[in-house]
Amino acid sequence: VQTTSDGKYRFEGPAFNTVQELIVYQHHLGLPVTSKSGAILQNPIFRERWELNNDDVQLVEKIGRGNFGDVYKAVLHPQNVEVAVKTCRVSLPDDHKKKFLQEGRILKQYDHPNIVKFIGICVQKQPIMIVMELVPGGSLLAFLRSQGPRLSTRQLLNMCIDSAAGMAYLESKNCIHRDLAARNCLVGHNNIVKISDFGMSREEEEYIVSDGMKQIPIKWTAPEALNFGKYTSMCDVWSYGILAWEIFSMGASPYCGMSNSRARELIDTGYRLPSPEHTPQPAYELMLRCWEYNPDKRPNFQQIHAMLVSISKSL
């Protein structure tokens, strides 16, 4: 499909305002896509519900920036629903655009109250966009830093339970998130926490990284991933321990004042983050279990969720 200078779409014949109009024209008349190929459109494949028209997405306000482009608050028509939209910079090379779309391909398979809801993808024209539910409270990290002192221990524990429930669901789907942190979680109505930002995720039981340490969040990443490039769900469990620490420390930075290399060195020699003030002792003991150096000794997310629910009942 060619795009004309005035934004219309054509093969070799007349141009149309939308790709759909072009396809209907070609199919109805039985014309070849190009005279050279002789290919004729015979059996239409109907668009999936999640394949959205770019023109149906009205960008309203920039609310953030991701690895691949800006994030917007937007309105999806004709439903007039507020949504969040991740855009992909037009200037990025094709391999980066494929990585951007990977997040959408992963998210569209999932349906859980503690996972940000995928709505659709727009690929008909630039910029490519991923459309998701708009979660009103924004980033969990920013929420903790602004609202943390007003939250009770039970509310903080409930945030840990929510995130563990979301991760247990991902674990059951053999999804390794690889970038679990407060900055990559969102806060919805009634302070419900939703796991977001699946740009680094992989749908495998085990994943070996061979492209160096680019963009790896060192202070959230398990030792076996840093030292050997080996990722499993147990790496997410380590990161979850850091996330729980962030929640109870109300958004503090882990290993504050330490360089990445110094933090790695101390972790390898047995150092672990101290318990944040007012953290229930059983909750801190669970964090320590998440930070077992041997991944086989860490609990899985189903166990973590059950332990947190038990701790909550004892408060």
Order of alpha helices (4+ residues) and beta strands (2+ residues): beta-beta-alpha-beta-beta-beta-alpha-beta-beta-alpha-alpha-beta-beta-beta-alpha-beta-alpha-alpha-alpha-alpha
